[in-house]
């Protein structure tokens, strides 16, 4: 298993070098513009709770690896309220009718976002615990890259808005690093997993495919941010100044 985990780490480093993260790190661009893609993430973020509850989790399992998977799902399936809070705090909760919101979430500009949830669910639904745990390792690797960058952006925003950003800020990143799966006992257990030849082939395929779809996603998010300039509306309010973003 150690060589598989090393592969995931190498792919994480490749993922971190993608153009989206250079864009998010560009201090010449207004921080709200660097998160202009946030609404596009809705389908996957809101689906992730269901993936945890109904796909990754097997409540009655006595399998030691599945128990770690189960614990992860309980720790990670309630982050969507933070996303909704941040959409409001970032000023992206502009008026849309229900039908327009549906068209946006299931529209052409967010098609890769939807595919992530479908692909992850497809790979994990009937997977053995050894494969599920590797799927989670990939999800955690991509999340770590993304939230390390988004935290820097929300830290900039807080200086002007004095608002807390739960999903894109330090709370979420802290929770991601505090998973039970990351403690020494779990890490040792995972590292000592011995995969069969069949499991190894499945693992290599799944890891490759999930990193591929997440990489495609970054280009979709970047294209949306570049094609939808944010109008920054500054509002004076005591004792602080707040900023409202309106996607155009």
SERO-4910 file (N, C-alpha, C, O; in steps of 0.05 Angstrom, whole numbers):
BEGIN
 pado doro    nc1    nc2    nc3   cac1   cac2   cac3    cc1    cc2    cc3    oc1    oc2    oc3
  Unk    A     16    -24      0      0      0      0     17     25      0      9     46    -10
  Unk    A     41     24     12     57     48     14     64     61    -13     64     85    -16
  Unk    A     68     43    -33     74     54    -60     50     68    -72     52     87    -87
  Unk    A     26     58    -66      1     70    -75     -2     97    -62    -10    117    -75
  Unk    A      3     99    -36      1    124    -22     21    145    -32     16    168    -34
  Unk    A     45    135    -40     65    152    -52     56    163    -79     61    186    -85
  Unk    A     42    146    -94     31    154   -119     11    177   -116     11    196   -130
  Unk    A     -6    174    -96    -26    194    -90    -13    221    -83    -21    242    -91
  Unk    A      9    219    -67     23    243    -59     35    257    -83     35    281    -86
  Unk    A     47    241   -102     58    253   -126     37    266   -143     42    288   -154
  Unk    A     14    253   -146     -7    264   -161    -19    289   -148    -28    308   -162
  Unk    A    -18    290   -122    -27    314   -107     -9    338   -114    -19    360   -118
  Unk    A     17    333   -116     35    354   -123     31    364   -151     32    388   -157
  Unk    A     25    346   -170     18    354   -197     -8    370   -197    -10    390   -212
  Unk    A    -27    361   -182    -53    375   -180    -49    403   -170    -62    422   -180
  Unk    A    -31    407   -151    -27    434   -139    -14    453   -159    -15    477   -154
  Unk    A     -3    443   -180     10    461   -200     -9    470   -222      0    484   -241
  Unk    A    -34    462   -221    -53    469   -243    -59    499   -243    -57    512   -222
  Unk    A    -67    510   -266    -71    539   -269    -91    551   -249    -88    574   -241
  Unk    A   -112    536   -241   -131    548   -222   -118    558   -197   -125    579   -187
  Unk    A    -99    543   -187    -86    550   -161    -67    573   -164    -62    588   -145
  Unk    A    -56    576   -188    -40    601   -194    -59    625   -194    -52    646   -184
  Unk    A    -82    621   -206   -102    642   -207   -111    650   -178   -112    673   -172
  Unk    A   -117    630   -162   -126    635   -135   -104    649   -118   -110    663    -99
  Unk    A    -79    645   -126    -56    657   -111    -48    684   -122    -31    697   -110
  Unk    A    -61    693   -143    -53    718   -156    -63    742   -141    -87    748   -141
  Unk    A    -45    755   -127    -53    778   -109    -61    803   -125    -71    822   -113
  Unk    A    -57    803   -151    -65    825   -167    -94    824   -175   -106    843   -185
  Unk    A   -107    802   -169   -135    798   -174   -150    801   -148   -142    790   -127
  Unk    A   -173    815   -148   -188    819   -123   -196    791   -112   -203    773   -126
  Unk    A   -194    788    -85   -199    762    -73   -227    751    -79   -230    727    -82
  Unk    A   -247    768    -81   -274    759    -88   -275    747   -116   -289    728   -122
  Unk    A   -260    760   -134   -258    749   -162   -245    722   -162   -252    705   -178
  Unk    A   -226    718   -145   -211    693   -144   -228    670   -132   -221    646   -134
  Unk    A   -251    677   -120   -271    657   -112   -297    659   -127   -317    649   -118
  Unk    A   -296    672   -150   -321    676   -165   -334    650   -174   -358    650   -180
  Unk    A   -318    629   -175   -329    603   -183   -344    588   -161   -355    567   -166
  Unk    A   -345    599   -137   -356    585   -115   -384    573   -120   -389    550   -113
  Unk    A   -403    589   -132   -429    578   -137   -429    553   -155   -446    536   -152
  Unk    A   -409    551   -172   -407    528   -191   -403    502   -176   -409    481   -187
  Unk    A   -392    503   -152   -385    480   -137   -409    467   -123   -407    445   -112
  Unk    A   -432    479   -125   -456    471   -109   -463    442   -112   -468    428    -92
  Unk    A   -464    432   -136   -474    405   -140   -457    384   -125   -467    367   -111
  Unk    A   -430    387   -129   -413    367   -115   -413    371    -85   -414    351    -71
  Unk    A   -411    396    -76   -410    400    -47   -436    390    -33   -434    378    -12
  Unk    A   -458    395    -45   -484    387    -34   -488    357    -37   -503    345    -22
  Unk    A   -476    345    -57   -478    316    -61   -460    300    -43   -465    276    -38
  Unk    A   -439    313    -34   -418    298    -19   -429    285      7   -420    264     15
  Unk    A   -448    299     19   -460    288     43   -474    261     37   -472    242     52
  Unk    A   -488    260     14   -501    235      6   -481    213     -1   -486    190      5
  Unk    A   -459    221    -14   -439    202    -20   -428    189      5   -424    165      6
  Unk    A   -424    205     25   -414    195     51   -435    176     63   -428    154     72
  Unk    A   -460    185     64   -481    170     78   -489    144     64   -493    123     77
  Unk    A   -491    146     38   -504    124     23   -486    109      5   -494     88     -7
  Unk    A   -461    118      1   -443    104    -17   -418     93     -2   -413     69     -3
  Unk    A   -404    111     12   -380    102     26   -386     87     51   -371     69     59
  Unk    A   -407     95     65   -412     84     92   -426     56     90   -445     52     75
  Unk    A   -417     38    107   -430     12    111   -432      8    141   -414     -3    154
  Unk    A   -454     17    153   -456     20    183   -451     -6    198   -439     -5    219
  Unk    A   -460    -29    188   -459    -54    203   -433    -69    199   -430    -91    209
  Unk    A   -415    -59    183   -391    -74    176   -372    -77    200   -369    -59    216
  Unk    A   -360   -101    202   -339   -106    223   -311   -104    211   -292   -109    226
  Unk    A   -309    -98    186   -283    -96    172   -267    -72    183   -278    -50    185
  Unk    A   -242    -77    191   -227    -55    205   -223    -31    187   -224     -8    197
  Unk    A   -219    -35    161   -216    -12    143   -242      2    138   -243     27    137
  Unk    A   -264    -13    135   -290     -1    132   -298     15    156   -311     35    153
  Unk    A   -289      7    180   -295     22    204   -282     50    202   -294     70    211
  Unk    A   -257     51    192   -244     77    188   -259     94    168   -263    118    171
  Unk    A   -268     81    146   -283     94    126   -309    106    138   -316    129    133
  Unk    A   -323     89    154   -348     98    166   -343    122    184   -358    142    183
  Unk    A   -322    122    200   -316    144    218   -311    169    202   -320    191    210
  Unk    A   -296    167    180   -291    190    163   -318    201    153   -321    226    152
  Unk    A   -336    184    144   -361    194    133   -378    209    153   -391    229    147
  Unk    A   -377    201    179   -391    215    199   -378    242    205   -392    262    211
  Unk    A   -352    244    202   -338    269    207   -341    288    184   -338    313    187
  Unk    A   -346    278    160   -344    295    136   -370    300    121   -370    313    100
  Unk    A   -393    290    132   -417    292    116   -435    316    124   -457    319    114
  Unk    A   -424    334    141   -440    356    150   -427    383    144   -431    403    159
  Unk    A   -411    384    123   -397    409    117   -413    428     98   -406    451     95
  Unk    A   -434    417     86   -449    433     67   -462    458     79   -464    478     65
  Unk    A   -471    458    105   -481    484    115   -460    506    115   -467    530    112
  Unk    A   -435    499    118   -414    519    116   -412    531     89   -407    555     85
  Unk    A   -416    514     68   -416    524     41   -438    544     36   -434    566     25
  Unk    A   -462    537     45   -485    556     42   -479    582     57   -486    603     46
  Unk    A   -468    580     81   -461    604     96   -441    622     80   -445    646     79
  Unk    A   -421    610     68   -401    625     54   -412    637     29   -404    660     21
  Unk    A   -430    623     15   -442    635     -9   -456    661     -1   -455    681    -16
  Unk    A   -469    661     22   -482    686     32   -462    707     39   -464    730     32
  Unk    A   -441    698     55   -421    717     64   -405    730     41   -397    753     43
  Unk    A   -401    714     20   -385    724     -2   -401    743    -21   -390    756    -38
  Unk    A   -428    744    -16   -445    761    -32   -454    748    -58   -463    761    -76
  Unk    A   -452    721    -60   -459    707    -84   -488    697    -83   -497    683   -102
  Unk    A   -503    704    -63   -530    695    -61   -549    715    -75   -569    724    -63
  Unk    A   -541    722    -99   -558    741   -114   -583    727   -124   -585    703   -124
  Unk    A   -603    743   -130   -629    732   -136   -630    716   -161   -622    724   -183
  Unk    A   -640    691   -158   -646    673   -180   -672    660   -174   -678    652   -151
  Unk    A   -689    657   -194   -713    641   -190   -704    612   -186   -682    604   -193
  Unk    A   -722    596   -176   -716    568   -171   -709    554   -198   -690    538   -199
  Unk    A   -724    560   -218   -719    547   -244   -692    557   -256   -677    541   -268
  Unk    A   -685    582   -252   -659    592   -261   -636    579   -246   -615    573   -257
  Unk    A   -640    575   -220   -620    561   -204   -616    533   -214   -593    523   -215
  Unk    A   -637    519   -220   -635    492   -231   -620    492   -257   -603    474   -262
  Unk    A   -626    511   -275   -613    512   -300   -583    517   -297   -566    506   -311
  Unk    A   -576    533   -277   -548    539   -271   -533    514   -261   -512    507   -271
  Unk    A   -545    501   -241   -532    478   -229   -529    455   -249   -509    440   -249
  Unk    A   -549    452   -266   -548    430   -286   -543    441   -314   -551    429   -334
  Unk    A   -528    463   -315   -522    476   -341   -495    467   -352   -481    451   -340
  Unk    A   -489    478   -375   -464    471   -389   -439    480   -374   -419    466   -374
  Unk    A   -441    503   -360   -417    513   -346   -410    497   -322   -388    501   -311
  Unk    A   -427    479   -313   -422    464   -288   -423    434   -293   -428    419   -275
  Unk    A   -419    425   -318   -423    397   -325   -401    379   -312   -407    356   -305
  Unk    A   -377    389   -309   -356    373   -296   -361    370   -266   -356    349   -255
  Unk    A   -371    391   -254   -378    390   -226   -397    367   -221   -394    352   -201
  Unk    A   -417    364   -237   -436    342   -234   -424    315   -238   -430    296   -224
  Unk    A   -406    314   -257   -393    288   -263   -376    278   -240   -373    254   -236
  Unk    A   -365    296   -224   -348    287   -202   -365    270   -183   -357    248   -175
  Unk    A   -389    280   -175   -405    265   -157   -413    238   -169   -412    218   -155
  Unk    A   -420    237   -194   -428    212   -207   -405    193   -209   -408    169   -203
  Unk    A   -381    203   -216   -358    185   -219   -349    174   -192   -345    150   -190
  Unk    A   -347    191   -172   -339    181   -146   -358    161   -135   -350    140   -125
  Unk    A   -384    167   -138   -405    148   -129   -402    121   -144   -405    100   -133
  Unk    A   -398    124   -170   -396     99   -186   -372     82   -178   -375     58   -177
  Unk    A   -349     94   -173   -326     78   -165   -329     67   -137   -318     45   -132
  Unk    A   -343     81   -120   -344     73    -92   -367     55    -84   -365     40    -64
  Unk    A   -389     55   -100   -414     42    -91   -410     13    -84   -419      4    -63
  Unk    A   -397     -3   -101   -393    -31    -96   -364    -38    -89   -356    -61    -91
  Unk    A   -349    -18    -83   -320    -22    -79   -315    -36    -52   -330    -33    -33
  Unk    A   -293    -50    -51   -283    -62    -26   -272    -39     -8   -265    -18    -18
  Unk    A   -272    -44     18   -262    -23     36   -234    -13     29   -228     11     32
  Unk    A   -217    -30     19   -189    -23     12   -189     -2    -11   -172     15    -12
  Unk    A   -209     -4    -29   -211     15    -51   -225     41    -41   -217     63    -48
  Unk    A   -245     38    -24   -258     62    -13   -238     79      2   -239    104      0
  Unk    A   -221     67     18   -202     83     34   -183     99     15   -175    121     22
  Unk    A   -177     87     -8   -159    101    -27   -174    123    -41   -163    144    -47
  Unk    A   -200    119    -46   -216    140    -58   -217    164    -38   -214    187    -47
  Unk    A   -220    159    -13   -219    180      7   -192    194      8   -191    218     10
  Unk    A   -171    179      5   -144    191      5   -141    210    -18   -129    232    -15
  Unk    A   -152    204    -41   -151    222    -64   -168    247    -59   -160    269    -64
  Unk    A   -192    242    -48   -210    265    -42   -197    284    -22   -198    308    -25
  Unk    A   -184    273     -2   -170    289     18   -146    304      6   -141    327     14
  Unk    A   -132    291    -12   -109    304    -25   -118    328    -41   -105    350    -39
  Unk    A   -139    325    -57   -148    348    -73   -159    370    -55   -156    394    -61
  Unk    A   -173    362    -34   -185    381    -16   -163    398     -2   -166    422      2
  Unk    A   -142    384      6   -120    398     20   -108    420      2   -103    442     11
  Unk    A   -104    413    -23    -93    433    -42   -112    457    -45   -103    480    -43
  Unk    A   -137    451    -49   -157    472    -54   -160    490    -29   -159    514    -32
  Unk    A   -164    478     -6   -171    494     17   -147    509     28   -150    530     42
  Unk    A   -123    500     23    -99    516     31    -99    542     15    -91    563     26
  Unk    A   -108    541    -10   -109    565    -26   -133    583    -19   -131    607    -17
  Unk    A   -156    570    -15   -180    586     -9   -177    600     19   -188    621     23
  Unk    A   -163    587     37   -159    599     63   -143    626     61   -149    645     74
  Unk    A   -123    626     43   -108    651     39   -126    673     28   -123    696     36
  Unk    A   -145    665     11   -163    685     -1   -182    696     20   -186    720     23
  Unk    A   -194    679     36   -213    688     56   -199    703     78   -211    721     91
  Unk    A   -174    697     83   -159    712    103   -155    741     94   -157    760    110
  Unk    A   -151    745     67   -150    772     56   -177    786     59   -178    809     68
  Unk    A   -198    772     53   -225    784     54   -232    793     82   -244    814     86
  Unk    A   -225    777    102   -232    783    130   -221    810    139   -232    823    156
  Unk    A   -198    818    128   -186    843    135   -205    867    129   -204    887    142
  Unk    A   -221    863    107   -239    885     99   -268    880    109   -282    900    114
  Unk    A   -276    855    112   -304    850    118   -310    843    147   -332    846    157
  Unk    A   -289    834    162   -292    824    189   -313    801    190   -325    797    211
  Unk    A   -316    787    168   -335    764    168   -320    738    170   -297    736    163
  Unk    A   -334    718    180   -322    691    182   -330    675    157   -354    675    149
  Unk    A   -311    661    146   -317    644    123   -311    615    131   -288    607    135
  Unk    A   -332    600    134   -330    574    147   -320    552    128   -303    536    135
  Unk    A   -331    552    103   -325    531     84   -298    536     71   -281    518     70
  Unk    A   -294    560     61   -269    567     47   -247    577     66   -225    583     57
  Unk    A   -253    578     91   -234    589    111   -221    568    128   -220    545    122
  Unk    A   -211    578    152   -195    561    169   -210    539    183   -198    518    189
  Unk    A   -236    542    188   -251    521    202   -251    496    186   -245    474    197
  Unk    A   -257    498    160   -259    474    143   -231    461    141   -229    436    144
  Unk    A   -211    477    136   -184    465    133   -175    452    159   -163    430    159
  Unk    A   -182    464    182   -176    452    208   -190    425    211   -178    406    220
  Unk    A   -215    424    203   -230    399    206   -219    378    187   -218    354    195
  Unk    A   -210    386    164   -199    366    145   -173    354    156   -168    330    152
  Unk    A   -158    369    171   -133    359    182   -137    343    208   -118    331    218
  Unk    A   -161    344    219   -166    331    245   -181    305    242   -191    294    262
  Unk    A   -184    295    218   -199    270    214   -186    247    229   -161    245    231
  Unk    A   -202    230    240   -192    206    254   -174    190    236   -155    177    245
  Unk    A   -180    190    210   -165    175    190   -136    184    190   -118    169    181
  Unk    A   -131    208    200   -104    219    199    -88    214    224    -65    222    226
  Unk    A   -100    200    244    -84    195    269    -65    172    263    -67    158    244
  Unk    A    -46    169    281    -23    150    277    -33    122    275    -22    106    259
  Unk    A    -53    114    291    -63     87    290    -76     81    262    -70     60    250
  Unk    A    -93     99    253   -106     95    227    -86     95    204    -87     79    186
  Unk    A    -67    114    205    -47    115    184    -30     90    183    -23     80    161
  Unk    A    -23     79    206     -8     54    207    -24     31    195    -13     15    179
  Unk    A    -49     30    202    -67      9    192    -70     10    162    -69    -10    148
  Unk    A    -73     35    152    -76     39    123    -50     31    108    -51     18     88
  Unk    A    -28     40    119     -2     35    106      4      5    105     19     -3     87
  Unk    A     -6    -10    123      0    -39    125    -19    -56    109    -17    -80    108
  Unk    A    -39    -43     95    -57    -59     79    -42    -72     56    -26    -60     43
  Unk    A    -48    -98     52    -36   -112     30    -57   -117      9    -78   -130     14
  Unk    A    -53   -105    -14    -72   -107    -36    -67   -132    -53    -44   -139    -58
  Unk    A    -88   -145    -62    -85   -166    -82    -78   -153   -109    -81   -129   -112
  Unk    A    -70   -169   -128    -64   -159   -154    -88   -145   -166    -86   -124   -179
  Unk    A   -111   -158   -163   -136   -147   -173   -143   -120   -160   -150   -101   -174
  Unk    A   -140   -118   -134   -145    -94   -119   -125    -72   -128   -133    -48   -130
  Unk    A   -100    -79   -132    -80    -60   -141    -87    -48   -168    -85    -23   -172
  Unk    A    -96    -64   -186   -104    -54   -212   -128    -36   -210   -129    -15   -223
  Unk    A   -147    -43   -194   -171    -26   -189   -162      0   -177   -172     21   -184
  Unk    A   -144     -2   -157   -135     22   -143   -122     42   -162   -127     66   -161
  Unk    A   -104     32   -179    -89     49   -197   -109     62   -217   -106     86   -223
  Unk    A   -128     47   -226   -148     58   -245   -165     80   -231   -168    101   -243
  Unk    A   -175     74   -207   -192     93   -194   -177    119   -186   -187    141   -190
  Unk    A   -153    116   -177   -137    139   -169   -132    157   -194   -135    181   -193
  Unk    A   -125    145   -216   -120    159   -241   -145    174   -250   -144    198   -257
  Unk    A   -167    160   -250   -192    172   -260   -203    194   -242   -212    214   -252
  Unk    A   -200    191   -216   -211    212   -198   -193    237   -200   -203    260   -200
  Unk    A   -167    233   -200   -149    257   -204   -155    270   -231   -154    295   -233
  Unk    A   -160    254   -251   -166    266   -278   -191    283   -277   -191    305   -288
  Unk    A   -212    273   -265   -237    288   -265   -235    313   -248   -246    334   -254
  Unk    A   -220    312   -225   -216    335   -209   -198    356   -224   -203    380   -221
  Unk    A   -179    346   -239   -163    365   -255   -180    379   -276   -177    403   -280
  Unk    A   -197    364   -290   -216    376   -309   -233    397   -295   -238    418   -307
  Unk    A   -241    391   -271   -258    409   -256   -245    436   -252   -258    457   -253
  Unk    A   -219    435   -246   -205    461   -240   -206    479   -265   -207    503   -262
  Unk    A   -205    467   -289   -206    484   -313   -234    495   -317   -237    517   -327
  Unk    A   -255    480   -309   -282    490   -310   -286    513   -291   -298    533   -298
  Unk    A   -276    510   -266   -278    532   -247   -263    556   -256   -273    579   -253
  Unk    A   -239    552   -266   -223    575   -275   -236    589   -298   -237    614   -298
  Unk    A   -247    574   -317   -261    587   -340   -285    603   -330   -290    625   -341
  Unk    A   -299    593   -311   -322    608   -301   -313    635   -288   -324    656   -293
  Unk    A   -293    633   -271   -283    657   -258   -273    678   -278   -278    702   -275
  Unk    A   -259    668   -299   -249    687   -319   -271    699   -337   -268    721   -347
  Unk    A   -292    684   -340   -314    693   -358   -336    708   -343   -354    719   -356
  Unk    A   -334    709   -317   -355    722   -301   -343    742   -282   -339    735   -258
  Unk    A   -337    766   -291   -325    786   -273   -344    793   -251   -368    794   -254
  Unk    A   -333    797   -228   -348    804   -204   -348    834   -200   -326    847   -200
  Unk    A   -371    846   -198   -373    874   -191   -371    877   -161   -388    866   -146
  Unk    A   -352    892   -152   -348    896   -123   -363    921   -114   -357    943   -123
  Unk    A   -382    916    -97   -398    938    -87   -391    942    -58   -397    924    -41
  Unk    A   -378    964    -51   -370    969    -24   -392    984     -9   -403   1004    -19
  Unk    A   -398    974     15   -419    987     31   -407    995     58   -395    979     72
  Unk    A   -411   1020     65   -402   1030     91   -421   1020    113   -445   1023    111
  Unk    A   -409   1008    133   -426    999    155   -409   1000    181   -386    992    180
  Unk    A   -420   1010    202   -405   1012    227   -406    985    241   -426    972    241
  Unk    A   -383    977    253   -358    992    253   -339    985    231   -316    994    231
  Unk    A   -348    968    211   -330    958    191   -341    963    163   -365    970    160
  Unk    A   -325    959    143   -334    961    115   -338    933    104   -321    916    108
  Unk    A   -360    929     91   -366    903     80   -365    904     49   -368    926     38
  Unk    A   -362    882     36   -361    880      7   -382    861     -3   -385    839      8
  Unk    A   -396    869    -23   -416    852    -35   -407    845    -64   -400    863    -79
  Unk    A   -407    820    -71   -399    812    -97   -424    805   -114   -442    792   -104
  Unk    A   -424    815   -138   -446    809   -157   -434    797   -182   -419    811   -196
  Unk    A   -439    772   -188   -429    759   -212   -443    770   -236   -468    771   -236
  Unk    A   -428    778   -257   -440    789   -281   -439    768   -303   -448    774   -326
***
